[in-house]
Amino acid sequence: MSVLAAIAVLALLIVVHELGHFLAARLQGIHVNRFSIGFGPILLKYQGPETEYALRAFPLGGFVGFPDDDPDSKFADDDPDLLRNRPVLDRVIVVSAGVIANLIFAYFVLALQIGGAGIPEGFDYQPGVAIPQVVSLDSPAAQGGLKSGDIVLAIDGEPLPAAEGSMLKLKETIEQHPDRPLKFQIDRQGSISTLTVTPKSDSDGKGRIGVQLAPNGDPIYRRPRNTFEIFSLASERFQDIFLGTVNGFYRLVTNFGDTASQLGGPVKIVEQGAKVAESDALNLLAFAAIISINLAIINILPLPALDGGQLVFLIVEGLRGKPIPVHIQDGVMQSGLLILLGLGMFLIVRDTVNLEWVQQLNR
């Protein structure tokens, strides 16, 4: 059920994104002839008065189609409600609406999560530091035997007490010992053991082991005082997630070698979402908000086949007063689409191979 819940969240976010494009077009009176979730062969479809709604085989995204270049289109080439015949600003609104929809959706989901779970008022710390995720099987942590869900009780003989500073202490110890073995005392589902992990030196000379860290314990919540407090805190969380995501993409571009392993596709997203759903259903809302913001930022990047790439074409058209030739746009977009589909398939295969149950089959 947790896996199905995670898949449903991912599908919902794709629908939200494409619905943004669709509504931005229809509310402006622009003709739309296709609304598809996924790519490739059609599995299910419904033909509306003007638009075909379809579910396709490969769930790597979706698209909203326009009859502008459809040879069977019933509209005249000079129809003012074809997308290509609209002013640049109208088309910019349509292209950017998917990103805007994902961001708006993320904000309201965060507000819903805060309203349902309550507002954090403290933390009930337990001894140790939690490891929610080991980034990859090639990481020093995985090679040393650490697994997602482990609790680090001590590092090199130094206990990590039930205190706020324990996570920072563990992080600093790892960073200060690049290429030097460290003893990790861990609690794995009640079983205590000691593992040796050697942090790898990154480009800044700091030690990294390839894990996410989190306080060990449970947050303490209180009920919101009023609606304003909910939306105010949602704004703060939205800003933190947005800026953190932007910073993550910046580090990916500037330090690709050390961060490329953190890239994840649909399989990784579903895996992480399933773990969140197992621990707390309300936290799945926060997970949905994080993924929605990630989708928005990815789509606004100025890359071919993404919304950002189309916006670049529109900006150039606005500056030069005429559109870039269609054959150039089509060539760039088709090449970009092939690259993105190839990357998507690579991530699916890699993340599937790295699933814990798949690894157990190979042992």
C-alpha positions as CSV (number, residue, x, y, z in Angstrom):
1,M,0.0,0.0,0.0
2,S,2.9,2.4,0.8
3,V,4.3,1.8,-2.7
4,L,0.9,2.5,-4.3
5,A,0.6,5.6,-2.3
6,A,4.0,6.9,-3.5
7,I,3.1,6.1,-7.1
8,A,-0.2,7.9,-6.7
9,V,1.7,11.0,-5.4
10,L,4.1,11.0,-8.4
11,A,1.2,10.6,-10.8
12,L,-0.8,13.4,-9.1
13,L,2.2,15.8,-9.4
14,I,2.5,15.0,-13.1
15,V,-1.3,15.7,-13.5
16,V,-1.0,19.0,-11.6
17,H,1.9,20.1,-13.9
18,E,0.1,19.3,-17.1
19,L,-3.2,20.6,-15.8
20,G,-1.4,23.9,-15.3
21,H,-0.5,24.1,-19.0
22,F,-4.0,22.9,-20.0
23,L,-5.9,25.4,-17.9
24,A,-3.6,28.3,-18.9
25,A,-4.4,27.5,-22.5
26,R,-8.1,26.9,-22.2
27,L,-8.8,29.9,-20.0
28,Q,-7.2,32.0,-22.7
29,G,-9.4,30.3,-25.4
30,I,-6.4,28.5,-27.0
31,H,-7.2,25.3,-28.7
32,V,-5.9,22.1,-27.0
33,N,-6.3,18.7,-28.7
34,R,-4.3,16.4,-26.3
35,F,-3.8,15.9,-22.6
36,S,-1.6,12.9,-21.9
37,I,0.0,11.5,-18.8
38,G,3.1,9.5,-19.8
39,F,4.7,8.9,-23.2
40,G,4.5,6.1,-25.8
41,P,1.6,3.8,-26.6
42,I,-1.8,4.8,-25.3
43,L,-3.2,2.5,-22.6
44,L,-6.5,4.4,-21.9
45,K,-8.1,7.3,-23.6
46,Y,-11.2,9.4,-23.6
47,Q,-12.2,11.7,-26.5
48,G,-13.8,14.9,-25.3
49,P,-15.5,17.5,-27.6
50,E,-12.1,19.0,-28.5
51,T,-9.4,17.3,-26.4
52,E,-8.2,13.7,-26.2
53,Y,-7.3,12.6,-22.7
54,A,-4.9,9.7,-22.5
55,L,-2.9,7.6,-20.2
56,R,0.3,6.3,-21.9
57,A,2.7,3.4,-21.2
58,F,5.9,5.2,-20.0
59,P,5.2,7.3,-16.8
60,L,8.1,9.6,-17.2
61,G,6.1,12.8,-17.4
62,G,3.3,14.0,-19.7
63,F,2.3,16.6,-22.3
64,V,-0.4,18.9,-23.5
65,G,-0.8,18.8,-27.2
66,F,-1.9,21.6,-29.5
67,P,-3.4,21.3,-33.0
68,D,-1.1,23.9,-34.5
69,D,1.0,21.3,-36.6
70,D,-1.6,18.6,-36.8
71,P,-2.2,17.8,-40.5
72,D,-5.8,16.6,-39.6
73,S,-6.6,19.8,-37.7
74,K,-10.0,21.2,-38.3
75,F,-8.7,24.7,-37.6
76,A,-7.5,27.1,-40.3
77,D,-3.8,28.0,-40.3
78,D,-4.7,31.7,-39.5
79,D,-7.0,30.8,-36.6
80,P,-6.2,33.4,-33.9
81,D,-6.8,30.8,-31.2
82,L,-4.0,28.5,-32.3
83,L,-1.2,28.7,-29.9
84,R,1.4,29.7,-32.5
85,N,-0.8,32.7,-33.5
86,R,-1.0,34.1,-30.0
87,P,1.3,36.9,-28.8
88,V,4.5,35.9,-27.1
89,L,3.1,36.8,-23.6
90,D,0.1,34.4,-24.0
91,R,2.5,31.6,-25.0
92,V,4.8,32.3,-22.1
93,I,1.9,32.0,-19.7
94,V,0.9,28.6,-21.1
95,V,4.5,27.3,-21.1
96,S,5.3,28.5,-17.5
97,A,1.9,27.5,-16.1
98,G,3.0,23.9,-15.3
99,V,5.9,25.1,-13.1
100,I,3.6,27.7,-11.4
101,A,1.0,25.0,-10.8
102,N,3.6,22.7,-9.1
103,L,4.8,25.5,-6.9
104,I,1.3,26.6,-5.8
105,F,0.4,22.9,-5.2
106,A,3.5,22.4,-3.0
107,Y,2.6,25.5,-0.9
108,F,-1.0,24.4,-0.2
109,V,0.1,20.8,0.5
110,L,2.6,22.1,3.1
111,A,-0.2,24.1,4.6
112,L,-2.4,21.0,4.7
113,Q,0.3,18.9,6.3
114,I,1.0,21.5,9.0
115,G,-2.8,21.9,9.7
116,G,-3.1,18.1,10.0
117,A,0.1,17.2,11.9
118,G,0.3,20.4,14.0
119,I,3.2,22.8,14.5
120,P,6.5,21.5,15.9
121,E,7.2,22.8,19.4
122,G,10.2,20.8,20.3
123,F,11.9,17.4,19.9
124,D,12.0,14.3,22.0
125,Y,15.6,13.4,21.4
126,Q,16.8,9.8,21.8
127,P,20.5,8.7,21.9
128,G,22.2,8.5,18.6
129,V,21.7,9.9,15.1
130,A,19.4,8.4,12.5
131,I,20.4,7.5,8.9
132,P,17.2,7.8,6.8
133,Q,19.0,7.1,3.6
134,V,22.3,5.7,2.2
135,V,22.7,7.5,-1.0
136,S,24.1,4.7,-3.2
137,L,25.7,1.3,-3.1
138,D,29.0,2.8,-4.2
139,S,29.1,5.2,-1.3
140,P,31.6,4.7,1.6
141,A,28.7,4.2,3.9
142,A,27.3,1.3,1.9
143,Q,30.7,-0.2,1.4
144,G,31.2,-0.1,5.1
145,G,27.9,-1.9,5.8
146,L,25.7,1.0,6.9
147,K,22.0,0.8,5.8
148,S,19.0,3.1,5.7
149,G,17.3,3.0,9.0
150,D,20.4,2.5,11.1
151,I,21.0,4.6,14.3
152,V,24.6,5.7,14.9
153,L,25.1,5.5,18.7
154,A,28.8,6.4,18.8
155,I,31.5,7.5,16.5
156,D,35.1,6.4,17.2
157,G,34.2,5.6,20.8
158,E,32.5,9.0,21.4
159,P,28.8,8.5,22.4
160,L,26.2,10.6,20.6
161,P,23.8,11.5,23.4
162,A,20.1,12.4,23.3
163,A,20.8,16.0,22.4
164,E,20.3,18.5,19.6
165,G,24.1,18.8,18.9
166,S,24.6,15.0,18.2
167,M,23.9,15.3,14.5
168,L,26.3,18.2,14.1
169,K,28.9,16.3,16.1
170,L,28.7,13.3,13.8
171,K,28.7,15.4,10.7
172,E,31.8,17.3,11.8
173,T,33.6,14.2,12.8
174,I,33.0,12.7,9.3
175,E,34.1,15.9,7.6
176,Q,37.3,16.1,9.6
177,H,38.5,12.6,8.9
178,P,38.7,12.3,5.1
179,D,40.3,9.0,4.0
180,R,40.7,7.8,7.6
181,P,38.7,4.8,9.0
182,L,36.1,5.6,11.6
183,K,34.3,3.2,14.0
184,F,30.5,3.5,13.9
185,Q,28.6,1.9,16.7
186,I,25.1,1.3,15.3
187,D,21.7,0.1,16.4
188,R,20.0,-1.9,13.7
189,Q,16.5,-2.8,14.8
190,G,17.7,-3.4,18.3
191,S,20.9,-5.2,17.4
192,I,24.1,-3.4,18.4
193,S,27.2,-3.7,16.2
194,T,30.3,-1.8,15.2
195,L,31.2,-1.0,11.6
196,T,34.3,0.6,10.0
197,V,33.6,3.3,7.4
198,T,36.2,5.4,5.6
199,P,35.0,8.9,4.6
200,K,35.9,9.8,1.0
201,S,37.6,13.2,0.5
202,D,35.5,15.6,-1.7
203,S,36.7,18.5,-3.8
204,D,36.8,20.7,-0.6
205,G,38.9,18.2,1.2
206,K,36.1,17.3,3.6
207,G,35.1,13.7,4.4
208,R,31.9,12.4,2.9
209,I,30.3,8.9,3.4
210,G,27.1,9.4,1.3
211,V,24.2,9.4,3.8
212,Q,21.5,11.6,5.0
213,L,21.4,12.4,8.7
214,A,18.5,13.1,10.9
215,P,17.9,13.5,14.7
216,N,16.9,10.3,16.4
217,G,13.6,10.8,18.1
218,D,10.1,12.3,17.5
219,P,9.0,15.9,17.1
220,I,6.6,17.3,19.6
221,Y,3.6,19.0,18.0
222,R,0.9,21.5,19.2
223,R,-2.3,22.6,17.5
224,P,-2.1,25.8,15.3
225,R,-3.4,28.9,17.0
226,N,-5.1,30.1,13.8
227,T,-5.2,29.8,10.0
228,F,-2.7,32.6,9.6
229,E,-0.1,30.7,11.6
230,I,-0.5,27.7,9.3
231,F,0.0,29.6,6.2
232,S,2.9,31.6,7.7
233,L,4.8,28.5,8.6
234,A,3.9,26.9,5.3
235,S,5.6,30.0,3.6
236,E,8.7,29.5,5.7
237,R,8.9,25.8,4.9
238,F,8.3,26.4,1.2
239,Q,11.1,28.9,1.1
240,D,13.5,26.6,2.9
241,I,12.7,23.7,0.6
242,F,12.8,25.9,-2.6
243,L,16.2,27.5,-1.7
244,G,17.6,24.1,-0.6
245,T,16.6,22.5,-3.9
246,V,18.1,25.3,-5.9
247,N,21.3,25.0,-3.9
248,G,21.2,21.2,-4.6
249,F,21.0,21.7,-8.3
250,Y,23.8,24.3,-8.2
251,R,26.0,21.9,-6.4
252,L,25.1,19.2,-8.9
253,V,26.3,21.5,-11.8
254,T,29.4,22.8,-10.0
255,N,30.5,19.6,-8.4
256,F,28.9,16.9,-10.6
257,G,31.4,14.2,-9.8
258,D,30.6,14.1,-6.1
259,T,26.8,14.7,-6.4
260,A,25.8,12.8,-9.6
261,S,25.1,9.6,-7.5
262,Q,22.3,11.6,-5.7
263,L,20.2,11.9,-8.9
264,G,17.2,9.7,-8.8
265,G,14.4,8.8,-11.2
266,P,10.8,7.6,-10.8
267,V,11.9,4.3,-9.1
268,K,14.0,6.2,-6.5
269,I,11.1,8.7,-5.9
270,V,8.7,5.8,-5.3
271,E,11.1,4.0,-3.0
272,Q,11.6,7.0,-0.8
273,G,7.9,7.9,-0.9
274,A,7.0,4.4,0.2
275,K,9.4,4.6,3.2
276,V,7.8,8.0,4.1
277,A,4.3,6.5,3.8
278,E,5.2,3.6,6.1
279,S,6.5,5.9,8.8
280,D,3.7,8.5,8.8
281,A,1.0,9.1,6.2
282,L,0.9,12.8,6.9
283,N,4.6,13.1,6.1
284,L,3.7,11.9,2.6
285,L,2.2,15.3,2.1
286,A,5.6,17.0,2.9
287,F,7.2,14.5,0.6
288,A,4.8,15.4,-2.2
289,A,5.6,19.1,-1.7
290,I,9.3,18.5,-1.9
291,I,8.9,16.5,-5.2
292,S,6.6,19.1,-6.6
293,I,9.1,21.8,-6.0
294,N,11.8,19.6,-7.5
295,L,9.7,19.0,-10.6
296,A,9.1,22.8,-11.0
297,I,12.7,23.7,-10.8
298,I,13.8,20.9,-13.1
299,N,11.2,22.0,-15.7
300,I,12.2,25.6,-15.6
301,L,15.8,24.8,-16.4
302,P,16.8,26.1,-19.9
303,L,17.2,22.7,-21.4
304,P,15.7,21.3,-24.7
305,A,12.3,19.5,-24.3
306,L,11.7,21.1,-20.9
307,D,9.5,24.1,-20.2
308,G,12.6,26.2,-19.7
309,G,13.9,25.4,-23.2
310,Q,10.6,26.5,-24.7
311,L,10.8,29.7,-22.7
312,V,14.2,30.4,-24.1
313,F,12.8,30.1,-27.7
314,L,10.0,32.5,-26.8
315,I,12.4,35.0,-25.2
316,V,14.6,34.9,-28.3
317,E,11.5,35.4,-30.5
318,G,10.4,38.4,-28.4
319,L,13.9,40.0,-28.7
320,R,14.3,39.4,-32.5
321,G,10.7,40.1,-33.4
322,K,10.2,36.8,-35.2
323,P,10.3,33.1,-34.2
324,I,13.2,30.8,-34.6
325,P,12.7,28.6,-37.7
326,V,10.4,25.6,-36.9
327,H,12.9,23.0,-38.2
328,I,15.5,24.3,-35.8
329,Q,13.1,24.3,-32.8
330,D,11.9,20.8,-33.7
331,G,15.4,19.5,-34.1
332,V,16.5,20.9,-30.7
333,M,13.4,19.7,-28.9
334,Q,13.5,16.2,-30.4
335,S,17.2,15.8,-29.6
336,G,16.5,17.0,-26.0
337,L,13.6,14.6,-25.6
338,L,15.7,11.7,-26.7
339,I,18.4,12.6,-24.2
340,L,15.9,13.1,-21.4
341,L,14.2,9.8,-22.2
342,G,17.6,8.1,-22.3
343,L,18.5,9.6,-18.9
344,G,15.2,8.6,-17.5
345,M,15.6,5.0,-18.6
346,F,19.1,4.9,-17.2
347,L,18.0,6.1,-13.8
348,I,15.1,3.6,-13.8
349,V,17.5,0.7,-14.5
350,R,20.1,2.0,-12.0
351,D,17.7,2.7,-9.2
352,T,15.9,-0.7,-9.8
353,V,19.2,-2.5,-9.5
354,N,20.0,-0.6,-6.3
355,L,16.7,-1.6,-4.6
356,E,17.4,-3.6,-1.5
357,W,15.2,-6.6,-2.4
358,V,16.9,-6.7,-5.9
359,Q,20.3,-6.7,-4.2
360,Q,19.3,-9.6,-2.0
361,L,18.2,-11.6,-5.0
362,N,21.7,-11.1,-6.4
363,R,23.5,-12.4,-3.3
